[in-house]
């Protein structure tokens, strides 16, 4: 069985999209889909301004869950080659990338778009990352989707 690239990272450093793309791209890769979450400075539908988001994670568990997400992607889309899952932590200003899911495959019609979408949805669902929103009116911890179950 071919060993495909896998990058799982939780970092305070800036996300380098080109470097990550290079790291998951193989000679037979013809498509890489990147999803990058970015700090939103304004949420118009709620008429809310955000000065910064502060991300925290329980790193050992978060990395384990990120590996689970990658394994699920590979199980559902066996044609996926390289995968990168990156989460930034720390204080991040608006327009700063916070999260990245990248999936590579031989062709764009291979399910690579669906795989990347699944990756970000599952990351939000099961990876223990918390964020505090700081705005001109104060600070609020934002409820996420992650709820640990017995043994997690």
C-alpha positions in Angstrom: 0.0 0.0 0.0 1.3 3.5 -0.9 2.2 5.7 2.0 0.6 9.1 1.4 1.6 12.4 3.1 -0.2 13.4 6.2 0.3 16.7 8.1 -1.4 17.2 11.4 -0.4 20.5 13.1 -1.5 22.7 15.9 0.5 25.9 15.9 0.8 29.5 16.9 2.7 30.2 13.7 1.3 31.6 10.4 -0.1 29.0 8.0 2.0 28.8 4.9 -0.4 27.6 2.2 2.2 27.1 -0.5 4.5 25.0 1.8 1.6 22.8 2.9 0.5 22.3 -0.7 4.1 21.3 -1.6 4.3 18.8 1.3 1.1 16.9 0.3 1.6 17.0 -3.5 2.9 13.9 -5.2 4.1 13.4 -8.8 0.6 11.9 -9.6 -1.3 14.7 -7.8 -3.4 16.7 -10.2 -5.7 18.5 -7.8 -5.4 20.0 -4.3 -8.4 21.5 -2.6 -7.7 23.9 0.3 -10.2 25.1 2.8 -9.0 27.9 5.0 -11.1 29.4 7.8 -10.4 33.0 8.5 -11.1 35.3 11.4 -14.2 37.4 10.4 -14.0 41.0 11.6 -17.7 41.7 11.0 -20.7 39.4 11.3 -23.4 41.5 9.5 -26.3 39.2 10.1 -25.7 39.6 13.9 -24.4 43.2 13.6 -21.3 42.2 15.5 -17.7 43.3 15.3 -14.8 41.1 16.3 -11.4 42.6 17.3 -9.7 39.2 17.6 -10.3 35.5 18.4 -8.3 33.7 20.9 -8.0 29.9 20.2 -7.1 27.3 22.7 -6.8 23.5 22.4 -6.0 20.5 24.4 -3.2 19.6 22.0 -2.7 15.8 22.6 -6.5 15.1 22.3 -6.9 17.6 19.4 -4.1 16.0 17.4 -5.6 12.6 18.0 -9.0 13.7 16.8 -7.4 15.4 13.7 -5.8 12.1 12.9 -9.2 10.5 13.2 -10.6 13.0 10.7 -7.8 12.2 8.3 -8.5 8.5 8.7 -12.2 9.0 8.1 -11.4 11.0 4.9 -9.2 8.2 3.6 -11.8 5.6 4.4 -14.6 7.5 2.6 -12.4 8.6 -0.3 -9.6 6.1 -0.8 -8.3 8.0 -3.9 -7.2 10.9 -1.6 -3.5 11.2 -1.6 -2.0 13.9 0.7 -3.9 15.4 3.6 -3.0 18.4 5.7 -5.1 19.5 8.8 -3.8 22.6 10.6 -5.3 24.5 13.5 -3.9 27.8 14.7 -4.1 28.7 18.4 -3.4 32.0 20.2 -4.7 35.5 19.6 -5.6 36.0 15.9 -6.8 39.3 14.3 -9.4 39.6 11.6 -8.4 38.3 8.1 -6.0 35.8 9.7 -6.2 32.2 8.6 -7.2 30.0 11.6 -7.7 26.5 10.2 -6.7 24.6 7.1 -7.9 21.4 5.5 -6.1 20.4 2.3 -6.7 17.2 0.3 -4.8 16.1 -2.8 -5.9 13.6 -5.4 -5.0 12.7 -9.0 -8.0 14.6 -10.5 -10.6 17.2 -9.4 -13.5 14.8 -10.2 -12.2 12.3 -7.7 -14.2 13.5 -4.7 -11.4 15.8 -3.5 -13.8 18.8 -3.0 -16.2 16.6 -0.9 -13.3 15.2 1.1 -12.0 18.7 2.1 -15.6 19.8 3.0 -16.0 16.7 5.1 -12.7 17.4 6.8 -13.6 20.9 8.0 -17.1 19.8 9.1 -15.6 16.9 11.1 -12.9 19.1 12.6 -15.5 21.5 13.9 -17.6 18.6 15.2 -15.0 16.5 17.1 -11.7 18.3 17.6 -11.4 20.0 21.0 -10.6 23.6 20.1 -12.2 26.5 21.9 -12.3 30.2 20.9 -12.9 33.4 22.8 -14.3 36.3 20.8 -13.0 39.7 21.8 -15.0 42.7 20.6 -15.3 46.4 21.5 -18.2 45.4 23.9 -16.3 42.6 25.7 -15.2 39.0 25.6 -17.2 35.8 25.1 -16.3 32.2 24.8 -18.0 30.8 21.7 -19.7 27.4 22.1 -18.4 24.8 19.7 -19.8 21.5 18.6 -17.4 19.3 20.5 -18.7 17.4 23.5 -16.5 14.7 24.8 -17.9 11.2 25.3 -16.9 8.6 27.8 -13.3 7.7 27.2 -12.4 10.8 25.2 
